[in-house]
Amino acid sequence: MPKTKLSKYYSQLNSFVLSESLKEKLEKVIVITAILSFLIHLAIIGLIDFDLIDFGGYDGNLIISPISAIYTPFSIILIYEVYLLVFYLPKSITIYIGKQYEIITLILIRKIFYDLSNLQFSSDWFSIEADIQFTIDLVSTLILFFLIFQFYRLNSKNKAEKEKITTKTKSHIQVKKVFATVLVPAIVVLALFSFGSWFYDTLTGTDYSSTSIKTVNTIFFDDFFTVLILIDVLLLLFSFLQTEEFSRVIRNSGFVISTILIKLSFSADNIINTILIIVAVSFGVLILYIYNQYFKLNKTLKA
C-alpha cells in the first residue's frame, strides 16, 4: 500500500513538473516578473540618485548605473532557462546539454550589462582592465552563440535518423524522468538557500565583499552545475545499461567533461573564466560532430 501511494505521488509530481501547461504558465510568469524586477531596480536607482534612500557603504555598480538594471531581468530569465534544462532532460540528452550552454552564455551576457556600467572611455582602450574584459566578453558571446548554433544544427541531423524504441531505451527514458522529477524540487531548495544566504550576508556584512560581480555571478549557478555534474555522471552510468556502442559512450562522456569545464569556469577569474567556457562548449560541439561522423560510417559499413 505505501508503495502504491508513493508511486501515485511520484506520478502526479512527474506529470506536474514536466507538463507543457506548467512550462507555458512559467513562461508568462517569468516575463511579467522580469519586467517588474527591471522597473523596481530602476526605481531603486532613481531613489538613490535623488538621495531618498541610502545603502550605507555599498557603492557597487548594480545600484548606481541605470544600465546595470538590465542585470536583474536577465537573472529572472536564467531561472526559466534552468527549468527548461530539466524539462528537456527526459526528451533529449543533446538538447539538455544545449540548454547548459545557453545558460552559461546568458550568464556571460548578463555580465556584459554590468561591464557596460563600468566602462572607461579612453584613447588607449586596451590599457584599462575593465575595457579589455568587456571586449573579451563581447567577442566570446559571439563565439558561443555560433557554437550553440552549430551544436543544435548537428543535433537536427540526428533527428532524421530515428532511434528504434526498445525496452532498454524506454527504461533509460524512465530513469531520466526520475532524475528530472527529483531535480526540480532540489533546484528550488538550492535556489532559495543560495539567494537567501547571499541576501543575508549582504545585509549583515560590513565590507560588502559578497556583492562583488564575481560573487553575484556564481550565486546558485556554481552549486547548480555541481549538481548537474552528478546527474550527468549518473546518466552516463545508466546509459551502459541501454547501449554498449563505443561512439555513444564517448559522446556521453564528452558531455560530462564539458559540464565539468563549465563548472570550473566559476572558480576562474576574468579571461581564464571566459576561455574555460569557450573550451567547454567547443568540446561539446566537436564531440557531437565526431559522433555524427562515426554514426554515418557505421551506417555505411552495415549497408
SULDAHU-V781368 format. One line per field, one symbol per residue. phi: phi as a letter, one per 40 degrees, with the letter a starting at -180 (. if undefined). A space follows every 10 residues. Layout:
phi = ???
This chain:
phi = .dcccccccc cccccccbcc ccccccdccc cccccccccc cccccccccc fcbbcgccbc ccbbcccccc dccccccccc ccccdcccdc cacccdcdcc cccccccccd cccccdcbcb cacbdccbdc cccccccccc ccccccccdc cccccccccc bccccbcccc ccccccccdc cccccccccc cccccccccc cccccbbfcc bcccccccdg cccccccccc cccccccccc ccabcdcccc cccccccccc ccdcccccbf ccdccccccc ccccccdccc dccccccccc ccc
